[in-house]
C-alpha cells in the first residue's frame, strides 16, 4: 500500500507538465493536506475551495487515527525505504523529543493568526514536492540523458531506446533539463531529514512533523487501535519494532496519538496477543501540552512574525519580483503560498519562467515563485500554473484572459541595446514578441555610427498598452549578462483575493 501511494505521488509529479492532461489533479496530495488547509484559511481569512479536499482525510483520521502517516505519506515511505535498505529495523527511544512536533505546530498556527504562512518550512508534503521539483527531477533528467547517450552506442538497443525516449520526452528526458536556484540548499534540507533516520527510526515523523502532530490531535476519538490480550508474555519484542515509539515500556500500553497503525507489533508478536481492530470505546490519548511548552512555542511563532514582517525589502530588487499570471495581490499571495513549487514544475515544461525567489521580496517572500525572465518566459497560451496551485494563491485563468493579463512591463536600456548604442541592426526582441499586434515596434531612424557616419537603423520601442510582460524579449536578447530589454513589475495586474 505504501509503495502504491508513493508511486501515485511520483506519477502525479511527472504528469505535472505540458500538456496538462491528467484526470487526477496533479496537486492531489497537497490538496488533501489539512495542515496547509488550516494555515491557509487562518492566514488568508478566507475559505479556499481547493483545501476542502483535506476534509476527507480529517474525517478518516478521527475514527481511524494516523493511517495517512503509516500508509499514504510519501515522505514516510521514503524514510521506511531508507531504513529497510540499511536494515535499521529498530528505533532508538527519545521520549523527550516527542512533543517537539506539537510545539512546531503551535508556532506555525500562531504565526498564521498574524497572516504569516510558515507551514511550508516543515510540512512533509510541501518539503518533498519542493525537493523533487527543484532538485531530484533535474538530477534524474541529467542522469537519464547521460545514460541514454551512452547506451545509444549499442546498435541493438537503439530502437528500444528511441521508443523509451519518446515516452519520457516530457518528464525525465526534456530537450533541456530545467535548472533552479536554491536547488542545492533544498536538497541539503531533505538529506538532513533522511539523515535523522540513522539517529532514530522515523525521527522526522516522531519528533518534527507538524502534520503528524495535527493528525495526532485529530485522532482523539479514534476507534481503530492497538489492543493487547491476556496472552501477552511481556517478551518486549513489539516495542523496539514500533516505528513511532508508541508502545510503552511495559509493551501493553499504547500512545494512540503516536501510533500510525503500521502493524509491525502484530507481525512480531509470537503469542498473537497483539491486534489492531475496532473498539466500541474511543481512545482518548493524553497530550503533555505543558503551559511552558505552549508559551514558548507561541512566543516562537509570534517572534517569527515580528522578525519576518519587519524585514528589509530592497525596492530595486522588488521591482523584479514578477509573479505568475493569476497571482493574488501580494499580501494575499504570501498568506496562501506554501512553496510547494507545483507551479514551478509545470512552468519548467513550458516557458521556464518561474524560479524560487531569494530575498527580492524580503524574508516573507523567500522561496515563493517568481519570474526570472533572463532564463525563461511566460508562454502566452499556457495557463498550467493557474491550474495546479493547491491553496488558491494563483487563481485559475482561461487562455483568453491570460493573453490580455499584464504580469509586468518591458523597458529598453538604450545604453546596452545594440541598435541604440552601436547603431547596428538587431531584430531579436521584436521577432519573438508574441502579442498581436506586437508590443515591440521598430522605427527607421538615422544614427551616428562608428567613424561618425550617419546610418539608417531600425530601433525598438515598447508599446506599453500592448506589452503583457511575458519576458521572452529579455530571454532572447543576444547580449551576454544583463539583457538590454528588462521586464519589471510596472503595470502588473494582480487578482483580488
SEZA-367107 format. One record per residue (C-alpha): residue in one letter; residue number from 0; y, z, x. Coordinates in pm, 1 decimal, padded with zeros to 6 digits. Layout:
! residues N
  residu  num     north        up      east
       A  NUM         Y         Z         X
...
! end
This chain:
! residues 497
  residu  num     north        up      east
       X    0   00000.0   00000.0   00000.0
       X    1   00243.0   00089.5   00281.2
       X    2   00174.8  -00238.6   00456.8
       X    3   00234.0  -00428.9   00132.8
       X    4   00577.7  -00272.1   00082.1
       X    5   00671.8  -00332.1   00445.1
       X    6   00560.9  -00693.9   00410.2
       X    7   00777.4  -00725.7   00097.9
       X    8   01075.7  -00581.4   00286.7
       X    9   01029.8  -00832.6   00570.5
       X   10   00972.2  -01121.5   00329.1
       X   11   01295.5  -01044.0   00144.2
       X   12   01485.9  -01029.1   00473.3
       X   13   01351.8  -01369.7   00572.1
       X   14   01430.2  -01505.2   00224.6
       X   15   01793.9  -01396.7   00260.5
       X   16   01913.0  -01732.0   00386.2
       X   17   02020.9  -02079.1   00288.1
       X   18   01925.5  -02183.9   00028.0
       X   19   01902.4  -01853.1  -00156.9
       X   20   01618.0  -01925.2  -00399.0
       X   21   01414.6  -01603.0  -00400.6
       X   22   01313.8  -01499.6  -00756.7
       X   23   01329.3  -01136.8  -00638.0
       X   24   01672.3  -01002.5  -00532.5
       X   25   01671.8  -01003.8  -00153.5
       X   26   01856.8  -00670.2  -00158.9
       X   27   01592.5  -00510.9  -00384.5
       X   28   01521.4  -00210.4  -00158.9
       X   29   01890.7  -00132.1  -00124.2
       X   30   01948.8  -00168.0  -00497.9
       X   31   01682.6   00094.7  -00562.9
       X   32   01829.0   00338.6  -00309.4
       X   33   01951.1   00647.8  -00502.3
       X   34   02148.7   00779.7  -00202.6
       X   35   02350.9   00457.5  -00178.0
       X   36   02392.2   00463.4  -00555.6
       X   37   02509.3   00825.0  -00565.2
       X   38   02763.4   00798.0  -00284.1
       X   39   02892.5   00462.0  -00409.6
       X   40   02950.7   00593.2  -00760.9
       X   41   03119.1   00911.3  -00636.8
       X   42   03329.6   00739.1  -00373.7
       X   43   03443.4   00449.3  -00592.1
       X   44   03464.8   00648.4  -00918.0
       X   45   03301.1   00350.0  -01088.2
       X   46   02952.6   00295.5  -01230.3
       X   47   02833.3  -00005.7  -01029.3
       X   48   02579.7  -00211.6  -01229.4
       X   49   02361.3  -00309.0  -00931.2
       X   50   02289.5   00051.8  -00835.7
       X   51   02138.1   00120.9  -01178.3
       X   52   01814.7  -00016.3  -01030.2
       X   53   01786.3   00316.1  -00845.0
       X   54   01727.5   00494.4  -01177.6
       X   55   01373.9   00355.3  -01175.3
       X   56   01289.2   00545.2  -00857.3
       X   57   01471.8   00854.0  -00975.5
       X   58   01263.1   00858.4  -01294.0
       X   59   00945.6   00813.3  -01089.2
       X   60   01036.2   01084.7  -00840.7
       X   61   01093.6   01355.8  -01099.2
       X   62   00725.7   01369.6  -01210.2
       X   63   00556.3   01213.9  -00904.4
       X   64   00751.2   01364.7  -00616.6
       X   65   00835.9   01181.5  -00295.1
       X   66   00597.0   00891.2  -00344.1
       X   67   00860.4   00647.2  -00214.8
       X   68   00873.0   00827.8   00119.9
       X   69   00495.4   00826.3   00150.2
       X   70   00413.5   00475.2   00033.8
       X   71   00714.9   00245.3  -00004.4
       X   72   00976.7   00336.8   00257.2
       X   73   00966.4   00061.4   00522.9
       X   74   01106.7   00287.4   00794.8
       X   75   00842.2   00549.0   00719.1
       X   76   00575.8   00281.9   00750.5
       X   77   00716.1   00170.7   01086.1
       X   78   00704.2   00531.4   01208.4
       X   79   00346.8   00572.3   01083.9
       X   80   00250.7   00249.1   01256.8
       X   81   00400.4   00375.3   01581.9
       X   82   00202.6   00699.3   01556.7
       X   83  -00113.4   00503.2   01479.3
       X   84  -00071.9   00278.3   01783.5
       X   85  -00005.5   00570.9   02017.8
       X   86  -00262.6   00792.8   01844.4
       X   87  -00006.0   01056.0   01759.7
       X   88  -00203.2   01190.5   01465.1
       X   89  -00079.4   01548.2   01461.4
       X   90   00277.9   01665.0   01423.5
       X   91   00448.0   01947.9   01609.8
       X   92   00580.6   02208.8   01371.3
       X   93   00959.3   02252.2   01383.3
       X   94   01039.2   02453.3   01067.9
       X   95   01390.3   02545.9   01183.1
       X   96   01494.1   02180.5   01173.7
       X   97   01364.7   02114.5   00824.0
       X   98   01686.0   02189.2   00636.0
       X   99   01899.4   01970.3   00862.2
       X  100   01844.4   01666.3   00640.8
       X  101   01970.9   01861.9   00339.3
       X  102   02285.6   01960.3   00526.2
       X  103   02336.6   01595.8   00623.7
       X  104   02300.9   01503.1   00256.7
       X  105   02558.2   01765.8   00157.2
       X  106   02803.0   01641.3   00421.8
       X  107   02762.1   01280.8   00305.5
       X  108   02814.7   01373.1  -00060.4
       X  109   03119.4   01589.7   00018.1
       X  110   03270.6   01301.9   00215.9
       X  111   03214.3   01067.5  -00077.1
       X  112   03407.3   01307.4  -00301.6
       X  113   03709.2   01222.9  -00086.3
       X  114   03635.1   00847.9  -00100.9
       X  115   03471.8   00823.7   00240.9
       X  116   03144.8   00631.0   00244.7
       X  117   02915.1   00778.5   00511.1
       X  118   02570.6   00711.3   00365.0
       X  119   02532.7   00410.7   00595.2
       X  120   02511.6   00636.6   00900.9
       X  121   02172.9   00783.8   00815.7
       X  122   02036.6   00608.2   00508.1
       X  123   01698.1   00475.2   00628.9
       X  124   01711.6   00155.0   00424.6
       X  125   02060.8   00065.5   00544.2
       X  126   01966.0   00159.5   00901.1
       X  127   01652.1  -00054.4   00905.2
       X  128   01817.5  -00350.8   00731.8
       X  129   02112.7  -00338.7   00970.3
       X  130   01883.7  -00320.7   01273.2
       X  131   01669.3  -00608.0   01150.1
       X  132   01972.4  -00829.0   01078.7
       X  133   02175.0  -00760.7   01392.0
       X  134   01900.0  -00705.8   01649.7
       X  135   01537.5  -00767.4   01552.8
       X  136   01567.3  -01104.5   01377.8
       X  137   01785.4  -01258.6   01653.0
       X  138   01540.6  -01131.2   01914.8
       X  139   01248.7  -01272.4   01717.8
       X  140   01429.5  -01606.0   01684.3
       X  141   01492.7  -01630.9   02057.6
       X  142   01135.3  -01526.0   02141.4
       X  143   00976.2  -01766.2   01890.6
       X  144   01193.9  -02054.8   02008.7
       X  145   01085.0  -01990.6   02367.6
       X  146   00720.0  -01965.1   02264.0
       X  147   00734.1  -02291.4   02069.6
       X  148   00899.1  -02462.6   02364.7
       X  149   00620.6  -02351.5   02595.4
       X  150   00337.9  -02440.2   02354.9
       X  151   00474.1  -02786.2   02278.9
       X  152   00349.7  -02888.0   02620.4
       X  153  -00006.6  -02865.5   02486.0
       X  154  -00060.8  -03201.2   02318.2
       X  155  -00343.9  -03087.1   02089.3
       X  156  -00117.6  -02824.8   01930.5
       X  157   00186.9  -03040.7   01866.6
       X  158   00106.4  -03144.3   01507.8
       X  159   00030.1  -02787.5   01402.9
       X  160   00338.5  -02657.6   01580.1
       X  161   00560.1  -02915.8   01412.5
       X  162   00440.4  -02810.8   01067.5
       X  163   00487.6  -02443.6   01154.2
       X  164   00830.1  -02515.4   01296.7
       X  165   00935.0  -02683.4   00972.8
       X  166   00811.1  -02383.7   00772.5
       X  167   01004.0  -02138.4   00991.1
       X  168   01313.2  -02351.4   01046.4
       X  169   01539.6  -02138.7   00825.6
       X  170   01401.7  -01798.9   00929.9
       X  171   01260.0  -01737.4   01276.8
       X  172   01339.9  -02081.1   01415.7
       X  173   01702.2  -02163.9   01332.8
       X  174   01871.7  -02452.3   01511.1
       X  175   02082.1  -02197.8   01697.3
       X  176   01992.4  -01826.1   01692.3
       X  177   02270.4  -01615.4   01544.1
       X  178   02407.1  -01352.0   01782.7
       X  179   02602.9  -01049.5   01669.4
       X  180   02844.9  -00793.3   01802.2
       X  181   02715.2  -00437.1   01840.7
       X  182   02352.8  -00555.6   01826.9
       X  183   02263.1  -00354.7   02138.0
       X  184   02412.9  -00032.6   02004.8
       X  185   02241.4  -00076.7   01669.1
       X  186   01909.3  -00131.5   01846.0
       X  187   01955.1   00180.0   02060.8
       X  188   02012.4   00393.0   01748.7
       X  189   01695.8   00252.1   01592.8
       X  190   01493.0   00307.3   01909.4
       X  191   01618.0   00665.5   01919.8
       X  192   01481.8   00717.6   01567.7
       X  193   01150.0   00573.5   01684.3
       X  194   01152.4   00785.1   01999.5
       X  195   01177.5   01104.1   01794.9
       X  196   00829.0   01020.3   01667.6
       X  197   00698.2   01142.1   02005.5
       X  198   00872.9   01475.8   01957.6
       X  199   00706.2   01533.9   01623.2
       X  200   00526.8   01321.5   01367.4
       X  201   00784.9   01162.9   01131.6
       X  202   01063.0   01366.1   01291.6
       X  203   01323.1   01145.8   01123.5
       X  204   01173.2   01193.4   00778.0
       X  205   01110.7   01563.7   00821.5
       X  206   01447.2   01663.9   00961.4
       X  207   01716.1   01393.2   00948.9
       X  208   01671.2   01163.3   00649.6
       X  209   01928.2   01237.0   00373.4
       X  210   01747.5   01002.5   00135.4
       X  211   01430.9   01208.9   00180.7
       X  212   01632.5   01524.8   00113.7
       X  213   01763.5   01372.0  -00208.7
       X  214   01413.0   01277.1  -00317.2
       X  215   01304.1   01633.6  -00242.9
       X  216   01579.8   01771.0  -00466.5
       X  217   01483.9   01525.4  -00740.3
       X  218   01118.9   01632.6  -00733.0
       X  219   01179.4   01988.4  -00850.4
       X  220   00972.7   01937.1  -01166.0
       X  221   00702.0   01712.0  -01022.9
       X  222   00361.3   01717.6  -01189.2
       X  223   00160.0   01527.1  -00926.5
       X  224   00098.7   01766.8  -00639.7
       X  225  -00141.6   01910.4  -00387.4
       X  226  -00392.5   02168.5  -00510.6
       X  227  -00639.6   02379.9  -00312.2
       X  228  -00952.5   02518.8  -00481.3
       X  229  -01158.8   02829.2  -00406.7
       X  230  -01393.4   02619.7  -00190.0
       X  231  -01135.0   02628.2   00090.4
       X  232  -01280.3   02790.2   00402.6
       X  233  -00945.6   02821.1   00581.4
       X  234  -01059.6   02583.3   00853.9
       X  235  -00698.5   02470.4   00901.4
       X  236  -00773.0   02103.9   00960.8
       X  237  -00527.4   01985.0   00697.6
       X  238  -00206.0   02142.5   00831.7
       X  239  -00191.7   01953.7   01166.3
       X  240  -00265.2   01626.0   00988.2
       X  241   00022.7   01664.6   00742.5
       X  242   00286.0   01404.5   00823.6
       X  243   00566.3   01618.5   00687.1
       X  244   00460.7   01971.2   00787.8
       X  245   00448.1   02051.3   00416.7
       X  246   00135.7   02270.1   00438.2
       X  247   00181.9   02639.9   00508.1
       X  248   00014.6   02823.8   00793.3
       X  249  -00247.0   02957.3   00553.2
       X  250  -00340.0   02594.2   00465.3
       X  251  -00326.5   02680.3   00094.9
       X  252   00043.2   02682.3   00013.3
       X  253   00245.2   02361.4  -00007.6
       X  254   00614.7   02286.0   00019.8
       X  255   00617.1   02030.4  -00259.3
       X  256   00969.0   01912.4  -00180.8
       X  257   00841.6   01804.5   00162.0
       X  258   00506.9   01660.2   00053.4
       X  259   00504.1   01278.8   00044.4
       X  260   00156.9   01254.4  -00115.0
       X  261   00004.2   01069.5   00178.6
       X  262  -00343.3   01211.9   00101.1
       X  263  -00411.7   01298.9   00467.1
       X  264  -00500.9   01655.4   00374.2
       X  265  -00751.4   01528.8   00117.9
       X  266  -00912.5   01291.5   00366.5
       X  267  -00971.8   01550.1   00639.3
       X  268  -01089.5   01836.5   00417.7
       X  269  -01461.5   01890.0   00497.6
       X  270  -01525.5   02100.4   00187.4
       X  271  -01343.8   01864.5  -00054.1
       X  272  -01142.8   02166.2  -00160.9
       X  273  -00808.2   01984.7  -00147.3
       X  274  -00696.2   01744.7  -00416.7
       X  275  -00379.6   01574.2  -00531.7
       X  276  -00367.5   01546.8  -00907.2
       X  277  -00155.5   01611.4  -01212.9
       X  278  -00085.1   01962.5  -01329.9
       X  279   00037.6   02081.4  -01665.7
       X  280   00280.5   02317.8  -01499.3
       X  281   00554.0   02151.3  -01295.0
       X  282   00604.1   02268.7  -00940.0
       X  283   00940.5   02419.5  -00865.8
       X  284   00996.2   02402.4  -00491.3
       X  285   01226.4   02663.0  -00343.9
       X  286   01506.3   02535.2  -00119.9
       X  287   01651.8   02751.6   00151.1
       X  288   02009.2   02649.3   00073.0
       X  289   02184.8   02930.1   00252.7
       X  290   02551.1   02989.6   00187.9
       X  291   02629.0   02946.9   00557.5
       X  292   02447.9   02612.3   00570.3
       X  293   02630.8   02486.0   00264.3
       X  294   02966.9   02590.9   00404.9
       X  295   02902.2   02435.8   00745.9
       X  296   02774.7   02105.6   00605.7
       X  297   03059.4   02089.1   00353.1
       X  298   03307.7   02156.7   00631.4
       X  299   03146.6   01882.5   00837.9
       X  300   03187.0   01639.0   00550.0
       X  301   03548.7   01738.0   00495.6
       X  302   03619.5   01727.4   00868.3
       X  303   03483.0   01374.9   00890.6
       X  304   03718.6   01274.0   00609.1
       X  305   04017.9   01416.1   00793.7
       X  306   03912.2   01253.5   01120.3
       X  307   03846.5   00909.8   00974.3
       X  308   04131.2   00895.6   00725.0
       X  309   04386.4   00985.9   00993.2
       X  310   04253.5   00733.9   01243.4
       X  311   04499.8   00490.2   01400.5
       X  312   04486.0   00129.5   01280.0
       X  313   04630.1  -00139.4   01506.7
       X  314   04838.5  -00361.6   01277.8
       X  315   04789.1  -00664.7   01504.3
       X  316   04410.7  -00624.8   01501.7
       X  317   04407.7  -00554.2   01127.7
       X  318   04568.0  -00892.5   01070.3
       X  319   04239.9  -01047.1   01188.0
       X  320   04023.9  -00831.2   00958.4
       X  321   03909.9  -01117.3   00736.2
       X  322   03678.2  -01005.8   00458.7
       X  323   03402.7  -01205.3   00284.7
       X  324   03509.5  -01405.8  -00021.6
       X  325   03489.0  -01188.5  -00331.2
       X  326   03552.2  -00867.4  -00134.6
       X  327   03724.9  -00594.8  -00332.5
       X  328   04066.1  -00465.7  -00234.0
       X  329   04034.9  -00284.4   00098.7
       X  330   04021.8   00071.9  -00030.8
       X  331   03758.5  -00005.5  -00293.3
       X  332   03567.9  -00221.9  -00046.3
       X  333   03538.8   00064.1   00203.2
       X  334   03435.7   00303.8  -00074.7
       X  335   03134.5   00087.2  -00155.0
       X  336   03025.2  -00086.5   00164.5
       X  337   02712.5   00076.3   00313.0
       X  338   02698.9  -00151.7   00619.7
       X  339   02357.9  -00290.1   00529.3
       X  340   02471.9  -00633.5   00654.7
       X  341   02280.3  -00831.1   00395.8
       X  342   02593.7  -01047.1   00370.6
       X  343   02595.2  -01093.0   00747.7
       X  344   02232.0  -01200.3   00732.7
       X  345   02280.6  -01472.9   00472.7
       X  346   02602.0  -01593.0   00635.8
       X  347   02414.0  -01635.4   00965.0
       X  348   02212.0  -01912.9   00798.5
       X  349   02526.4  -02088.6   00672.7
       X  350   02867.2  -02095.1   00845.8
       X  351   02806.7  -01784.0   01057.8
       X  352   03144.9  -01634.8   00982.1
       X  353   03054.2  -01269.0   00934.9
       X  354   03013.3  -01012.5   01210.4
       X  355   03019.6  -00629.7   01213.5
       X  356   03373.5  -00504.6   01266.3
       X  357   03476.7  -00295.3   01563.1
       X  358   03797.9  -00095.0   01525.0
       X  359   04012.3  -00369.6   01372.3
       X  360   04045.4  -00163.4   01055.2
       X  361   04018.5   00180.6   01216.5
       X  362   03723.9   00420.0   01208.7
       X  363   03679.4   00391.0   00832.1
       X  364   03613.8   00017.9   00855.7
       X  365   03376.6   00043.7   01153.8
       X  366   03074.7  -00189.4   01123.5
       X  367   03192.5  -00333.5   00792.2
       X  368   03152.3  -00713.4   00764.6
       X  369   03446.5  -00919.7   00886.2
       X  370   03504.5  -01285.2   00958.7
       X  371   03526.2  -01391.5   01323.6
       X  372   03643.7  -01748.0   01291.9
       X  373   03611.8  -01834.4   01658.4
       X  374   03233.4  -01805.7   01627.7
       X  375   03179.5  -01928.5   01270.6
       X  376   03339.7  -02031.5   00946.0
       X  377   03304.2  -01979.4   00572.6
       X  378   03126.8  -02273.9   00409.0
       X  379   03329.3  -02374.5   00105.0
       X  380   03019.9  -02446.0  -00106.2
       X  381   02838.8  -02123.7  -00010.2
       X  382   02851.9  -01808.2  -00224.7
       X  383   02541.4  -01634.5  -00088.2
       X  384   02726.0  -01330.1   00046.8
       X  385   02859.5  -01261.1  -00302.5
       X  386   02504.5  -01257.2  -00440.1
       X  387   02337.7  -01010.3  -00204.6
       X  388   02573.1  -00710.5  -00195.0
       X  389   02378.9  -00412.7  -00338.7
       X  390   02682.1  -00193.8  -00412.2
       X  391   02932.2  -00441.4  -00553.6
       X  392   03166.0  -00423.4  -00251.4
       X  393   03158.1  -00803.1  -00273.5
       X  394   03185.0  -00944.2  -00626.6
       X  395   02983.5  -01245.7  -00739.3
       X  396   03166.9  -01577.6  -00735.9
       X  397   03077.7  -01922.8  -00859.3
       X  398   03128.5  -02216.3  -00625.6
       X  399   03429.7  -02347.2  -00816.0
       X  400   03615.3  -02016.9  -00786.6
       X  401   03510.5  -01977.3  -00424.4
       X  402   03661.6  -02315.7  -00330.2
       X  403   04002.7  -02201.1  -00454.7
       X  404   03992.8  -01845.1  -00322.3
       X  405   04203.4  -01764.7  -00016.4
       X  406   04043.4  -01530.6   00234.2
       X  407   04324.3  -01590.1   00483.9
       X  408   04567.0  -01843.6   00620.0
       X  409   04558.2  -02061.9   00931.2
       X  410   04856.8  -02094.3   01162.8
       X  411   04911.7  -02311.3   01469.2
       X  412   05010.3  -02175.3   01808.4
       X  413   05223.8  -02459.4   01935.4
       X  414   05220.6  -02318.6   02288.8
       X  415   04847.2  -02392.8   02307.1
       X  416   04789.1  -02680.4   02063.4
       X  417   04716.7  -02999.5   02261.0
       X  418   04936.2  -03238.3   02054.5
       X  419   05223.6  -02990.8   02068.3
       X  420   05240.9  -02875.7   02428.8
       X  421   05062.5  -03162.9   02606.4
       X  422   05179.3  -03443.5   02380.0
       X  423   04817.9  -03569.6   02373.2
       X  424   04609.1  -03671.4   02076.3
       X  425   04368.3  -03423.8   01912.1
       X  426   04245.6  -03452.3   01553.2
       X  427   03962.1  -03196.4   01556.0
       X  428   04109.8  -02936.6   01320.2
       X  429   04226.4  -03195.9   01068.6
       X  430   03893.6  -03380.6   01073.1
       X  431   03697.1  -03064.2   00994.8
       X  432   03929.6  -02926.4   00725.7
       X  433   03709.7  -02913.8   00410.9
       X  434   03974.4  -02882.1   00139.6
       X  435   04063.1  -03176.9  -00082.6
       X  436   04336.5  -03275.5  -00022.6
       X  437   04327.4  -03149.7   00336.0
       X  438   04529.0  -02841.2   00418.4
       X  439   04599.1  -02970.8   00769.2
       X  440   04842.3  -03261.7   00775.8
       X  441   04915.5  -03497.6   01064.9
       X  442   05262.6  -03634.6   01123.9
       X  443   05362.7  -03907.8   01368.2
       X  444   05629.0  -03768.0   01595.2
       X  445   05798.8  -03858.7   01920.2
       X  446   05723.5  -03616.1   02202.4
       X  447   05814.4  -03590.6   02568.1
       X  448   05501.3  -03623.2   02777.0
       X  449   05425.8  -03583.7   03148.2
       X  450   05681.0  -03755.7   03367.4
       X  451   05943.5  -03737.5   03097.6
       X  452   05804.7  -04029.9   02899.7
       X  453   05857.8  -04039.4   02526.9
       X  454   05524.2  -04074.9   02347.4
       X  455   05414.2  -04114.0   01985.3
       X  456   05171.4  -03835.2   01893.6
       X  457   05012.2  -03704.0   01573.9
       X  458   05094.2  -03335.2   01535.5
       X  459   04918.6  -03099.1   01293.0
       X  460   05093.0  -02892.2   01024.5
       X  461   04945.2  -02638.5   00780.6
       X  462   04998.5  -02678.8   00408.2
       X  463   04993.3  -02311.2   00309.6
       X  464   04940.8  -02394.6  -00056.6
       X  465   04609.4  -02566.4   00022.8
       X  466   04469.8  -02358.4   00309.4
       X  467   04199.9  -02112.0   00198.5
       X  468   04139.8  -01957.5   00541.9
       X  469   03780.8  -02081.3   00579.1
       X  470   03825.1  -02079.8   00957.4
       X  471   03638.2  -02396.3   01051.5
       X  472   03953.1  -02524.8   01224.4
       X  473   03955.5  -02217.7   01450.1
       X  474   03582.0  -02251.0   01518.3
       X  475   03601.2  -02616.4   01613.6
       X  476   03923.2  -02605.4   01819.1
       X  477   03822.3  -02758.0   02156.6
       X  478   04029.1  -02520.7   02369.7
       X  479   03845.9  -02261.3   02576.2
       X  480   03913.7  -01899.4   02490.1
       X  481   04166.3  -01827.0   02217.0
       X  482   04194.9  -02110.0   01966.1
       X  483   04523.7  -02292.2   01916.6
       X  484   04482.1  -02250.4   01541.9
       X  485   04414.6  -01898.3   01420.0
       X  486   04325.7  -01754.8   01078.7
       X  487   04478.0  -01422.2   00973.6
       X  488   04467.4  -01221.2   00651.7
       X  489   04806.1  -01355.3   00545.4
       X  490   04791.5  -01454.9   00177.2
       X  491   04436.7  -01326.7   00122.3
       X  492   04320.4  -01287.1  -00236.3
       X  493   04106.8  -00977.8  -00296.8
       X  494   03920.7  -00877.5  -00610.0
       X  495   04038.6  -00581.9  -00817.3
       X  496   03777.5  -00302.2  -00848.2
! end
